[in-house]
C-alpha cells in the first residue's frame, strides 16, 4: 500500500501505546505554542481545536470570512505534520467532490478510485452551509463513520481524522442552515472573532513581507498524536464528575426549548478528558468540564423554539447555578 | 435553605382547610383550660364551682360575638372593666364591702403582693367568688384576640392569668406545663399561619414562654411558698376590714410518718390536757387550710360561752419551735412569748417568731365543762360566725358514699352530740392504728373510710371532721400535742411523738368540744416503744432532768368521747366571737416548725431515730430514685427553651460552625480526611472572605481568593482535594499534609485558639 495514512489507520485499531500524561501534555502544548507563532490572539480557540483533535472530535467554526479560520487549520496541520485538505463548499458542490470517485483507467482498463479531499488527517470544510444538504451530509457521514462509501465500496479515512468546518453567518439568504441533528455531530463550535487592535497590529507585523506559515515547522507527528489520543481516552472520569456533567445537561434540558442530548454529555466528558491531559492530569476535575462546556454544549441547545439563537446564555447560567460537588 | 423550604409549598393546608389556625386555637384552648381548671379547683374546694363553667363559657361566647364587631382598643378596655367588675363583686361579698377601696387601699395592694408571692387563693375568704371574678377577663381577652389571630397577645392575656395562679402557688406543675405547652402551640402555629413562615421563627416566643414558666415556678419558692407570703404593710393580714389577706397555715396530709422522741416542751399544769397548736377549717380533700385573719394579742381573749374551768399552764420550750401550745381555749397569755403572739380568727394562739429553747410563758385557759346531757340538748342554733367560717365546708367532689356511710353510722342519733360520739366510736373500732400508710390519692376522708384499713390520727381526725360536716355539724381539724409523760403531779414532758390531731365540734352556748377518734392504746404503745428505743440509743433530748428514768406512764389514755362528759378527761373549747376582729378564744394555731408539715400524731424529726428502721422506705435499697415525671417534664421544657434561645441567638449555628472549623473528626481513609479538610477550609474561607458560590469550583474559589491575599497552602489543599475526589486518590502522607495545612490556616486566623494550641 502506498498510502501511509491508510496504514496508520489500520494500525490505530485498538492497541496504540499511549503516551504518559506528561508527554501528552508536553506534545499538546508544544502544538499550541507552535500554532500561536502564526495565529495571534486566539490562544483559547487554539486550545479548543487541539482538545477536539485529541478527543477525536470535529470543530465547527462560525464566523465572518477573513479572520484566520483557514490559517488556524493549516497551522495545526503543519505543527503535527499531517495531511491537510481544504474544501470550499459551494452551492454546486457534489458529494463526490468530497468523497472521491471511481475513474475508468484507460491503461489498466479498470476503475480506479480517486480519493476526494476528505481523505486527510485534517480537513477544512469552508463555508459548509453554502453547499446543498446532500453534499453536507456526505461530509457529516464521513465525520461520523470515519469512512466513506463509494459505489458500494467502503474506505476508511485516515486516523486521526478531524474536520474543521466553517459556517458563514454573513450571507444568510444564500446558505443552507445545518439541521440540529447534524450540528450535534460537531464536538464543539467556536468563534474566532476579530482580533483587538493590539493583536491585529502584531498580526500585520508578522504577515507583511512573507507569511510565517510558510516557515512553520512541525513539532510532532501523526503517530505521536495518535498515542496522545490514547492517553486522553484513559483519563479518569470519576463519579462526581459524571454526575456534574449530567446535572449540567439536565439543567439545559429544563431551561431551554431543546437541551443537550446524551451525545452532547458524552462529548463534554471527552473534551474534558483532553483538557485534563493538556493540564498534565490523568483525571478530570470540574474546572475541565467548565472550560469545555460552553463550546461543547452551546450549539446543541435551542434556547427558544423557532429561533436560531444558540444556548450560550443557558450554558453560562448552568455553570453559575449548578453546584459543583 | 432548610428553614425556607419548610415555608414553601402549601404549609399546613390539608384538604383545603388551613390547619395552623385550628392548631393555634387548640393551643389557646389548652391554655385557657389550664387556668380555668385551677380556678375550678379553687371553687370546688370552697364548695361551689357550679357557676364557674357558665361564666367562662359566657366569656368565650362574648369574645366570639364581639371579635368582629369591636376594635382591639375597645376590647382591651372591656377586658379591664370586666376584671374590675369581678374584683368589685368579690369585695362586695367580703365583710369589708366596697368601702375597702377607700379605707384600705394599701392593704389591697399588700394583699395583691402577698398573693403574688405565694399566698394561696385558697386562704382567701370566699375563694370561690374570687375565682368567679377572676376568670372572665382573661378568658374574654384571650379568645377575642385569638379569634382576631393576634396569637401572641392572646397567649399573653391567658398567660398572665396562669402566671398569677402559678405565683399564688395554686397552679401545680402539671397544670402549668399544660398551659405553657398550650401557649407555645398557640403562638407557634399562630405565627406559622400568619406569616406562612417557618416554626423556627417562633423561637423568641418559645424562649419567653419557657422563661415565664420557669420564673413563675421559682418565684413562689423564693418569695415564700408555704405560709410566708410577703406582706408589705406591717400587720397586714390582721383584721383589716378587707379581710382578704389572712395569715394562715395549711397542713398537707402525708403518707408514712415517724416518731420523734425528742422533748419539745414541758408543761406545769393542774390538769392533764391536750395542748392545742393549730386549728383548720377549710378542707381541700388533700390538705387542711386555716382561713381568716390574725391579729396581735392585746389582752384577754373571750372564753367559751358556757360553763368552763380555769386551767393555768406554765410552758417551758425545750426544742425551738414556732408554736404556742396551750389547752383550749386560751384566754390570757403572759411571759416571753407574749410580744410575738398573734390570735387567729378561730381563737387560736400563734407566734410570729420562733420560740427559742428555754422560753417560758404562762397561759390561762378556760376549759369547757359541759356534761354530755347538756351537750345533747345544745341544739343546732349556730351563731353566725360559725356558719360563716366554712366549718361545714367540704370539697365539691366529695363522693356521696361518705355521706351515705355517715348516715348509716349515725342512724338513731338525733342530736349532734350523739352523732359525733357514734362517728368517733365507729372510727375507733373499725380502723387500725398505723403510722406506716401510704398517702392515698384523692379525697383523704373518702379514702380512709373506704379504701384504707389503717391510718394515724390525721386520717382519723380528717375522716371524722368530714363525716360530721356531711351531717351539717360544724367541726374543725385541730393539731397539737397529747398531755405527754406525767413526771410529777403537775408536770408533763411533751415529746415530738406526742404530736396529735383531733377534732373539735361546736355546740351552741358551749363552744368547741374536743373529740378524739384515734384509738389511744395503739398510739400510746407506739410512742412508748419509740421512747424506750431512743433512751437505749442514748439520743439527746429524749428526756428532761425530771423525766429521766421515769416510767412512761401516759397521763391520759382514754380519749373516747363516749366517756361521761363531765369526767375530767373531757375538754371543750368555746369560741363565740361576736366581732370579726376580736376573737375571744380558740385554739392555738400553728404547729411547731418541726411539726408543721404533718400535724400528725408524731412527726419525723431529722435528729431522732424515728419509727421502725426496717420499715423505712428505701432502707434496703441503694438505687437512686428515678427522676419524677415532673422533673423530666421540666427538664424537657427548659431544654426546649434553651434550644430555642440558642437558635435565636445563633449559638447553634456558631457552635456548628466552630465545630466544622476546628474539628477534623475521626480519621478515615485518606480521601475522606482530605475532603473533610477541604470542607474546613471552605468554612474558614467563607468566614474570612466569602462563601464559595454555587457553580464555582474549589480551584476557582481559591484562585479568586488568592488575589485577596490567600497563600499557596489553600491552593495546595484544593489540589489535594481534587485528586482525592476526582482523581485516583491520595496517599496517607498527602492526606495528613492537607489536614496539617488546614490546621495551620485555621490557627493563624483565630488568635485565641492559636495561643492555646501553640
Contacts between the chains, C-beta under 8 A, distances in Angstrom:
chain1	res1	chain2	res2	distance
A	236	B	726	7.5
A	236	B	727	6.2
A	236	B	728	6.1
A	238	B	725	7.1
A	238	B	726	4.9
A	238	B	727	7.2
A	240	B	725	5.9
A	240	B	726	6.1
A	241	B	726	5.7
A	281	B	727	7.2
A	282	B	727	7.2
A	282	B	728	7.2
A	283	B	722	7.8
A	283	B	723	7.1
A	283	B	726	5.2
A	283	B	727	3.5
A	283	B	728	6.3
A	284	B	726	6.3
A	285	B	697	7.0
A	285	B	699	6.9
A	285	B	722	4.8
A	285	B	726	4.9
A	285	B	727	7.8
A	286	B	697	4.3
A	286	B	699	7.9
A	286	B	726	7.4
A	287	B	697	4.9
A	287	B	699	5.2
A	287	B	700	6.7
A	290	B	697	6.5
A	290	B	700	8.0
A	318	B	695	7.9
A	319	B	695	5.3
A	320	B	693	7.5
A	320	B	694	7.3
A	320	B	695	4.5
A	321	B	694	6.1
A	321	B	695	5.6
A	322	B	694	7.4
A	322	B	695	5.8
A	323	B	694	4.6
A	323	B	695	6.5
A	324	B	694	7.8
A	324	B	695	6.3
A	324	B	696	6.6
A	324	B	697	4.9
A	324	B	698	7.3
